[in-house]
């Protein structure tokens, strides 16, 4: 399984538009093959700072997602609205351990 963590900060003037775009992306991504989780959260202490948590069956499934035209269009759109800190980091996870 692949776990990923992404972040971006929306300029105040575009926060609502980016929030709506991220909602659309999340809804569509959850329908993709290999997607186990796609969750977008907003930092309560820093409005406009978003965290994207993902779980994928495989790196290939995640790469297929990232190659979708809509993903590239969304990245271009947020950059066009002034986002300069978009990051995504992924890890390959081992066996699941339930801790609670």
PyMOL commands that set and color helices and strands:
alter all, ss='L'
color gray80, all
select helices_A, chain A and resi 12-29+59-66+69-80
alter helices_A, ss='H'
color red, helices_A
select strands_A, chain A and resi 2-9+35-42+49-56+87-92
alter strands_A, ss='S'
color yellow, strands_A
deselect
rebuild
show_as cartoon
